Amino acid sequence: MTGTKKVRTRFAPSPTGRMHVGNLRTALYTYLIAKHEGGEFILRIEDTDQERFYEEALQIIYRTLKKTGLNHDEGPDKDGGVGPYIQSERCKSGLYLKYAKQLVEKGEAYYCFCDKSRLESLKQNINGKEIMIYDKHCLKLSKEEIEANLAAGKPYVIRANVPNEGTTTFHDEIYGDISQENAELDDMILIKSDGYPTYNFANVVDDHLMGITHVVRGNEYLSSAPKYTRLYQAFGWEEPVYIHCPLITNEEHEKLSKRSGHSSYEDLLEQGFLSEAIVNFVALLGWSPSDNREIFSLEELVEAFDYHHISKSPAVFDMVKLKWMNGEYLKAMDEDTFYTMAEPYLKEVITKELDLKKIASMVKTRIEIFPDIKEHIDFFEAMPEYDISMYNNKKSKCDPEKALAILTEVLPKLSAQEDFSNDALFSMLSEFGKEKGYKTGLLMWPLRTAVSGKQMTPGGATELMSILGKEESLARIQAAIQKLQG
């Protein structure tokens, strides 16, 4: 915490598309820092990039925050007295121009009237890149020249007046002190020729006016950090605490891109992941608790989160780990909720009148994401083609010959069995096994194979038969006998 100030953090996305996993992590860490300290979490929309803005993206931001439980205390829909919370609306009031002019009056900024061709002539080739380094030409203009240009309606920008000597040092909680020679810092534009502020300038003004105490962002912004420090120093304002998070990479250690197919929150939802599992997983992309625990509810994350434990090293988006974590959430889910969510996946495969609730209960502990359900249950709908070598089992010492003998012997017993519930079937078959001297494993293996045609099933032979029912089970066993005789 900064002194006795109440912690205030902000998530300031640009509405340009789906929410990238990196943006979700920024929102989550920003939320956790505020809530861990009993502070306030603010939503600010940075929509000054009008070319990339579209309305649906704004709805995605609201929807994602709601689904993930990252409820903001202030924002465009919850005025906390420091609004507007949408940057384009703040622009309309002339707010940024007012603050830029304050810097002009202090000598910390100046009007620049240079046209495009002059700026083009200033470009230099540095390491194979064409970079324009401004030469402070307009800083030399007299007050009279400036006023004449303004009166004539000459287009202008307002630039920061960065000294050519000395260094600017910026402090980050994760990366420590970072210094940059002032000579390397350009006289960046604060107000563009269209009257709109640049991203860097609007950010500093808004954070100050909204009382933001902690700023979380990706480490790709570290290179811009001294520019923010220069602006805070120019205004004489206190800087917030900065926390820069490590890069998120894919398993090949490349930056996580849209091409990966799982770079956004909505991609992951569509792939059958639970929102709670995604939030839990994203929390661990760059942060780890002191006890190496892995499963956290949002409330538990609020309690445990300490930003000093954020790593500098790139965080790997490990899909295997996310699937495992999602599986743990599914196992812990109550049966009714699980069934409600699993039902569409069950009905995609099964059209017969079967006990879908029972089938859902059987697959619950065996899947990691909902789409996995299909491969576990397809045999309920129709028998797959299978090879009789599937009757071989080293553990129970079964082979196709023994399987044929067992199925032929047990078929009359099953035909005579009226109660086809799991318990009744198991009891009857256990007695039959004792009479014949068959171990349970040897008896159940050929039955399970005969009714499923699968090596792995979500339940044992009697469970499967109780769901399939007597008529279907007997038909499948008769078909299996014919196959083994064939």
C-alpha positions in Angstrom: 0.0 0.0 0.0 1.1 3.5 -0.7 1.2 5.3 2.7 -2.3 5.3 4.2 -4.0 5.7 0.8 -6.7 3.3 -0.1 -5.6 1.0 -2.9 -7.2 1.8 -6.2 -6.4 -0.2 -9.3 -7.8 0.0 -12.8 -8.3 -2.3 -15.7 -8.2 -0.1 -18.9 -8.8 -2.3 -22.0 -9.2 -1.1 -25.6 -12.4 -2.6 -27.1 -10.9 -4.1 -30.2 -11.8 -7.8 -30.1 -11.9 -10.8 -27.9 -10.2 -10.7 -24.5 -6.7 -12.1 -24.8 -5.4 -14.3 -22.0 -2.8 -11.6 -21.3 -5.5 -9.0 -20.9 -7.5 -11.3 -18.7 -4.4 -11.8 -16.5 -3.9 -8.0 -16.2 -7.6 -7.7 -15.2 -7.3 -10.5 -12.7 -4.1 -9.3 -11.0 -5.4 -5.7 -10.9 -8.6 -7.0 -9.2 -6.7 -9.2 -6.8 -4.3 -6.4 -5.7 -7.2 -4.1 -4.9 -9.3 -6.7 -3.2 -6.4 -8.2 -1.2 -6.0 -4.8 0.4 -9.7 -4.0 0.7 -9.4 -1.5 -2.1 -11.3 -0.5 -5.2 -11.2 -2.0 -8.7 -12.0 0.5 -11.5 -12.9 -0.2 -15.2 -11.8 2.4 -17.7 -12.4 2.0 -21.4 -9.6 3.3 -23.6 -11.3 3.7 -26.9 -9.3 6.5 -28.5 -8.1 4.1 -31.3 -11.4 4.7 -33.2 -10.2 2.8 -36.3 -10.1 -0.5 -34.3 -13.0 0.2 -32.0 -16.3 -1.8 -32.4 -19.3 -2.0 -30.1 -19.4 -5.8 -29.7 -15.9 -5.7 -28.2 -17.2 -3.4 -25.5 -19.9 -6.0 -24.7 -17.2 -8.7 -24.6 -15.3 -6.7 -21.9 -18.4 -6.4 -19.7 -19.4 -10.0 -20.3 -16.0 -11.4 -19.5 -15.6 -9.4 -16.3 -19.1 -10.6 -15.2 -18.5 -14.3 -16.0 -15.1 -14.3 -14.3 -16.5 -12.6 -11.2 -14.1 -9.6 -11.6 -16.8 -7.1 -10.5 -15.7 -3.5 -10.8 -16.5 -0.9 -8.1 -16.5 2.0 -10.6 -16.8 2.2 -14.3 -18.9 3.5 -17.2 -22.0 1.8 -15.6 -21.0 2.6 -12.0 -20.1 6.3 -11.4 -17.7 6.8 -8.5 -17.3 10.5 -9.0 -14.2 10.6 -11.2 -15.8 9.9 -14.5 -16.4 9.8 -17.4 -14.8 6.3 -17.5 -14.7 6.2 -21.3 -11.7 7.9 -22.7 -13.4 9.3 -25.9 -16.0 11.0 -23.6 -13.2 12.5 -21.5 -11.6 13.9 -24.7 -14.8 15.8 -25.6 -14.5 17.9 -22.4 -11.1 19.2 -23.5 -9.6 17.7 -20.4 -6.3 16.5 -21.9 -5.7 19.7 -23.8 -6.1 21.6 -20.5 -3.4 19.5 -18.8 -1.1 19.6 -21.8 -1.4 23.4 -21.7 -0.4 23.3 -18.0 2.8 21.6 -19.1 3.4 24.2 -21.8 3.1 27.0 -19.2 5.6 25.2 -17.0 8.1 24.8 -19.9 7.7 21.0 -19.7 5.9 20.9 -23.1 5.7 23.0 -26.3 3.6 23.5 -29.5 5.1 21.9 -32.6 3.9 23.1 -36.0 6.3 21.1 -38.2 4.7 19.6 -41.3 4.9 16.1 -42.6 7.8 16.8 -45.0 10.0 18.4 -42.4 9.4 15.4 -40.0 10.2 13.0 -42.8 13.5 14.7 -43.3 14.4 14.0 -39.7 14.3 10.2 -40.1 17.4 8.3 -39.3 18.4 4.7 -40.0 19.0 3.0 -36.6 19.8 -0.7 -36.6 18.0 -1.1 -40.0 14.9 0.8 -38.8 13.8 4.2 -39.9 13.2 6.3 -36.8 12.3 9.9 -36.5 14.1 11.8 -33.7 12.7 15.2 -33.3 15.2 18.0 -33.1 13.3 20.4 -30.7 13.0 22.9 -33.7 9.7 24.4 -32.4 10.9 24.8 -28.9 12.9 27.8 -30.2 9.7 29.6 -31.4 8.9 32.9 -29.7 5.6 33.5 -27.9 4.6 35.8 -30.7 5.3 33.2 -33.4 3.3 30.6 -31.5 0.3 32.9 -31.1 0.4 33.9 -34.8 0.5 30.2 -35.8 -2.4 29.4 -33.5 -4.4 32.4 -34.7 -3.8 31.3 -38.3 -5.3 27.9 -37.5 -2.0 26.1 -38.4 -2.1 22.4 -37.4 0.0 21.5 -34.4 0.8 18.9 -31.9 2.0 19.3 -28.3 5.3 17.6 -27.4 6.9 16.8 -24.1 10.1 18.8 -23.5 12.5 16.1 -22.4 16.0 17.3 -21.3 18.9 16.0 -23.4 21.1 15.5 -20.4 20.9 13.2 -17.4 18.9 10.0 -16.9 15.3 9.1 -15.9 15.0 6.2 -13.4 11.8 4.3 -13.0 11.0 1.7 -10.3 9.0 -1.5 -10.9 8.1 -3.8 -8.1 9.1 -6.9 -10.0 12.1 -5.7 -12.1 13.5 -3.1 -9.8 15.0 0.2 -10.9 15.3 0.8 -14.6 17.3 3.8 -15.9 17.3 5.4 -19.4 19.4 8.2 -20.8 17.3 11.2 -21.4 19.0 11.7 -24.7 17.4 8.4 -25.8 13.9 9.7 -24.9 12.1 11.4 -27.8 10.1 14.6 -27.2 6.9 12.4 -27.4 3.7 13.8 -28.7 1.1 14.5 -25.9 -1.7 15.9 -28.0 -2.1 14.8 -31.6 -3.1 17.1 -34.5 -6.7 15.9 -34.3 -6.9 17.1 -30.7 -6.9 13.6 -29.2 -4.3 12.7 -26.6 -1.7 10.0 -27.2 -2.1 6.7 -25.3 0.8 7.5 -22.9 -0.4 11.0 -22.0 -4.0 10.1 -21.5 -3.0 7.2 -19.3 -1.0 9.3 -16.9 -3.6 12.1 -16.7 -6.4 9.6 -16.1 -4.5 7.5 -13.5 -3.7 10.6 -11.5 -7.3 12.1 -11.7 -8.8 8.7 -10.7 -6.4 8.3 -7.8 -4.9 5.1 -9.1 -2.3 3.7 -6.6 -1.1 0.5 -8.4 -0.7 0.0 -12.2 -0.4 -3.6 -13.6 0.6 -4.2 -17.2 2.7 -6.5 -19.4 6.5 -6.2 -19.4 6.4 -5.1 -23.1 5.6 -1.7 -21.6 8.8 -1.5 -19.6 10.5 0.4 -22.4 7.8 3.0 -22.3 8.0 3.3 -18.5 10.5 6.2 -18.3 8.2 8.3 -20.5 5.5 7.9 -17.8 8.0 8.9 -15.1 9.0 12.0 -17.1 5.3 13.1 -17.2 4.7 12.5 -13.5 7.8 14.5 -12.7 6.8 17.3 -15.1 3.4 17.6 -13.4 4.9 17.2 -9.9 2.5 14.3 -9.2 3.2 11.1 -7.2 3.8 8.1 -9.3 1.7 4.9 -8.7 3.3 1.6 -7.8 4.2 -0.2 -11.0 3.9 -4.0 -11.5 5.0 -5.4 -14.9 4.0 -9.0 -15.6 6.1 -11.5 -17.6 5.3 -12.5 -21.1 2.9 -15.4 -21.7 4.3 -17.9 -24.3 3.0 -21.1 -25.9 4.6 -24.5 -25.3 7.2 -23.6 -28.0 8.2 -20.5 -26.0 6.8 -18.1 -28.6 4.5 -15.3 -27.8 0.9 -16.5 -27.4 -0.8 -15.4 -30.5 -4.4 -15.6 -31.9 -3.2 -18.3 -34.3 -2.8 -20.7 -31.3 -6.6 -21.0 -31.1 -6.6 -20.6 -27.3 -5.3 -17.1 -26.9 -8.6 -15.6 -25.7 -11.0 -16.2 -22.8 -13.9 -16.9 -25.3 -11.8 -19.4 -27.3 -11.3 -21.4 -24.1 -15.0 -21.3 -23.1 -15.9 -22.5 -26.6 -13.4 -25.4 -26.2 -15.4 -26.6 -23.1 -13.3 -25.1 -20.3 -15.0 -23.8 -17.1 -14.7 -20.1 -16.3 -13.5 -20.8 -12.8 -10.8 -23.1 -14.0 -9.6 -20.5 -16.6 -9.4 -17.9 -13.9 -7.5 -20.2 -11.6 -5.1 -21.2 -14.4 -4.5 -17.6 -15.6 -3.7 -16.6 -12.0 -0.8 -19.0 -12.0 0.6 -17.6 -15.3 3.5 -15.7 -13.7 2.5 -15.9 -10.0 2.8 -18.7 -7.5 1.8 -18.8 -3.9 4.4 -19.5 -1.2 3.0 -23.1 -0.6 2.9 -24.1 -4.3 -0.8 -24.8 -4.0 -2.6 -25.0 -7.4 -6.4 -25.0 -7.0 -8.0 -21.7 -5.8 -11.4 -20.2 -5.9 -11.5 -16.5 -6.7 -12.1 -15.7 -3.0 -9.1 -17.8 -2.1 -7.0 -16.0 -4.7 -8.0 -12.7 -3.1 -6.8 -14.0 0.3 -3.5 -15.5 -1.0 -2.4 -13.0 -3.7 0.9 -11.2 -3.1 2.2 -9.4 -6.2 5.8 -9.6 -4.8 5.6 -13.3 -5.8 5.1 -12.5 -9.5 8.0 -13.9 -11.6 10.2 -12.2 -14.2 10.5 -15.3 -16.3 8.1 -15.9 -19.2 5.0 -17.9 -18.2 4.2 -20.9 -20.4 0.6 -21.5 -21.4 0.5 -25.3 -20.7 -2.6 -26.8 -22.2 -2.0 -30.1 -20.5 -2.0 -28.4 -17.1 -5.2 -26.4 -18.0 -7.0 -29.5 -19.0 -5.9 -31.3 -15.8 -7.1 -28.3 -13.7 -10.4 -28.2 -15.5 -10.9 -31.9 -14.8 -10.4 -31.2 -11.1 -13.1 -28.6 -11.2 -15.4 -31.0 -13.0 -14.8 -33.7 -10.4 -15.7 -31.3 -7.6 -18.9 -30.0 -9.3 -22.2 -31.1 -7.9 -24.0 -33.7 -9.9 -27.0 -31.5 -11.0 -24.8 -28.6 -12.2 -22.6 -31.1 -14.0 -25.5 -32.7 -15.7 -27.0 -29.4 -16.9 -23.7 -28.5 -18.5 -23.0 -32.0 -19.9 -26.5 -32.5 -21.3 -25.9 -30.8 -24.7 -22.8 -32.9 -25.3 -24.6 -36.1 -24.3 -27.5 -35.4 -26.7 -25.2 -34.7 -29.6 -24.2 -38.4 -29.4 -27.2 -40.3 -27.8 -30.6 -40.2 -29.4 -31.9 -43.3 -27.7 -34.1 -43.2 -24.6 -31.3 -43.9 -22.0 -30.7 -42.6 -18.5 -28.5 -39.6 -19.5 -28.1 -38.5 -15.8 -26.6 -41.9 -15.0 -24.3 -41.7 -18.0 -23.2 -38.2 -17.0 -22.4 -39.4 -13.5 -20.2 -42.2 -15.0 -18.1 -39.9 -17.2 -17.8 -37.0 -14.6 -14.5 -38.2 -13.2 -13.1 -39.4 -16.5 -13.1 -36.2 -18.6 -11.1 -33.0 -18.5 -13.3 -30.9 -20.8 -16.9 -31.3 -21.9 -16.1 -32.2 -25.5 -14.2 -35.3 -24.1 -17.7 -36.8 -23.2 -18.4 -37.9 -26.8 -15.5 -40.4 -27.1 -16.5 -42.0 -23.8 -20.2 -42.6 -24.6 -20.5 -43.2 -28.4 -21.0 -47.0 -27.9 -24.3 -46.4 -26.0 -25.8 -45.2 -29.3 -24.3 -47.9 -31.5 -21.8 -50.7 -31.3 -18.5 -49.7 -32.9 -16.5 -52.0 -35.1 -13.9 -53.8 -33.0 -11.4 -56.7 -33.4 -11.7 -59.9 -31.3 -8.1 -59.3 -30.1 -9.8 -56.8 -27.7 -10.9 -59.8 -25.6 -7.2 -60.5 -24.7 -6.4 -59.3 -21.2 -3.2 -60.3 -19.4 -4.4 -59.3 -16.0 -7.6 -61.4 -16.0 -5.9 -64.1 -18.3 -8.7 -63.7 -20.8 -8.5 -64.5 -24.5 -11.1 -64.8 -27.3 -11.5 -68.5 -26.7 -12.2 -68.1 -23.0 -14.4 -65.1 -23.8 -16.6 -67.2 -26.1 -17.0 -69.9 -23.5 -17.9 -67.4 -20.7 -20.4 -65.4 -22.9 -22.1 -68.6 -24.1 -22.5 -69.8 -20.5 -23.7 -66.5 -19.1 -26.2 -65.7 -21.8 -29.0 -68.0 -20.5 -28.5 -66.6 -17.0 -28.9 -63.0 -18.3 -31.9 -64.0 -20.4 -33.6 -65.4 -17.2 -32.6 -62.3 -15.1 -35.6 -60.0 -14.7 -34.0 -57.3 -12.5 -31.4 -55.5 -14.8 -30.3 -53.0 -12.2 -26.6 -52.7 -11.6 -26.7 -54.2 -8.1 -28.9 -57.1 -9.1 -26.8 -57.9 -12.1 -23.5 -57.8 -10.1 -24.9 -60.0 -7.4 -26.2 -62.6 -9.9 -22.9 -62.6 -11.9 -20.8 -62.9 -8.7 -22.8 -66.0 -7.7 -22.4 -67.4 -11.2 -18.6 -66.8 -11.1 -18.3 -68.6 -7.7 -20.2 -71.6 -9.1 -18.0 -71.8 -12.2 -14.7 -70.9 -10.5 -14.3 -67.6 -12.5 -12.6 -64.7 -10.9 -14.7 -61.4 -11.1 -12.2 -59.8 -13.5 -12.2 -62.8 -15.9 -16.0 -62.8 -16.0 -16.5 -59.1 -16.4 -13.9 -58.4 -19.1 -15.6 -60.3 -22.0 -19.1 -58.9 -20.9 -17.8 -55.3 -20.9 -16.1 -55.8 -24.3 -19.2 -57.5 -25.7 -21.6 -54.6 -24.8 -19.2 -51.7 -25.5 -16.7 -52.8 -28.2 -14.3 -50.6 -26.2 -11.0 -51.1 -24.4 -11.9 -48.3 -21.9 -15.4 -47.5 -20.7 -16.8 -45.1 -18.1 -18.3 -47.9 -16.1 -18.1 -51.7 -15.5 -20.0 -54.4 -17.4 -23.0 -54.4 -15.0 -23.3 -50.6 -15.0 -23.3 -50.5 -18.8 -25.9 -53.3 -19.1 -28.1 -51.6 -16.5 -28.2 -48.5 -18.7 -28.5 -50.3 -22.1 -31.3 -52.4 -20.7 -31.9 -56.1 -21.1 -33.0 -56.3 -24.7 -30.1 -54.3 -26.1 -27.5 -56.0 -23.8 -28.6 -59.5 -24.8 -28.6 -58.5 -28.5 -25.0 -57.2 -28.2 -23.8 -60.3 -26.3 -25.4 -62.6 -29.0 -23.6 -60.5 -31.7 -20.4 -60.9 -29.8 -20.8 -64.7 -29.6 -21.3 -64.8 -33.4 -18.2 -62.6 -33.9 -16.1 -64.9 -31.7 -17.4 -68.0 -33.5 -16.8 -66.4 -36.9 
